[in-house]
């Protein structure tokens, strides 16, 4: 294949402000400077003219870039904030019902330079950066390839009834562009974080390299911050299918993980701190993976969150419109092999609810996102009706835990593993091939 060009959804709003730094072309005319467009009657209003869409392309042969103001990052997470971000490539603005969408059209390798700089620190080892370049590239192109198949099959992403909410969120949610710029897909925060030749060298060294499965399909190379000691399988978090290269394996040299689908084993594992690559407090290693706002989360491998009865009841209603009265029990019905809860039973004084999958559980039990769904629950001060005054959640890991564990991979790089060995650990059986030059 030739190097693909992709469309990245950056921002949606009823009004967009941007700055064209250098010469851009609109219908053959040079445009530059700061501008603002608004939405009116399903049209883009710019300089007193109405457009169905706008495409602003850098003039040939120049180094023009554009800035977008008020780009929201960390959406629904505790570090959510707005930034002004700068991008290479073209800026396309389209209308989607009651909002405008700013889309960046860019070559894959330029996109990856920004992704790796957004996901990783400039201090990351070259082998970690190379591994991440391969999986970010593979994940992206696998999603684009998969989108058409998913739309044809019309696979439902949820099950809703009076006493059941089972829902998952995946990249096929996007239909007007290929990927978004936030954690829902891959962090893509423009060229402002491209800070060293180190990143560029890792991208160049792996140019066009993709992971393939044994059917010669591009691997859906998922990754998360911290698996918590054991990698999760795909079906715990998304649709009911699994992949040979996304296995439940211990994140360690020794492959002797217990079966954490068993409640007794999950309780024991999560309440202790077994050895794993991602079980590290080495600030130098963590700094390779965690940007400044990620470091606002102090614990990754094991964590504790506590809710009063009132806090938990209000969270469930505000986040998912779940009303079971006062909550009496939170029990795992089904766990994945990393200990992450796939189905959670919530019992209360007025009824009960079954909640799934992994991300829906995390969304419903936090005002941002719970670090993971790998948790066990203690209760305190039950009254005569059996209603606890407080719930204490003891958890493991950060994120869905499928595929590469970023903190674990960072430690592997520090220990001298090369990027091929890192990829083989997290995607066993996958084949590394160069798809384009």
Secondary structure, 3 states (H helix, E strand, C coil): CCCCEEEEEEEEECEEEEEEEEEEEECCEEEEEEEEEEEECCEEEECCEEECCEEEEECCCCCCEEEEEEEEECCCCCCCEEEEEEECCEEEEEEECCEEEEEEEEEHHHHHHHHHHHHCCCCCCHHHHHHHHHHHHHHHHHHHHHHHHHHHHCCCCEEEECCEEEECCCHHHCCCCCEECCCCCCCCCCHHHCCCHHHHHHHHHCCCEEEECCCCCECCCCEECECCCECECHHHHCCCCCCCCCCCCECCCCCCCCCCCCHHHHHHHHCCCCCCCCCCCCHHHHHHHCCCCHHHCCCCCEEEEEEEHHHHHHHHHHHHCCCCCCEEEEEEEEECCCCCEEEEEEEECCCEEEEECHHHHHHHCCCCCCCCCCEEEEEECCCCCCCCCEEEEEEECECCCECEEHHHHHHHHHCCCCHHHHHHHHCCCCEEEECCC
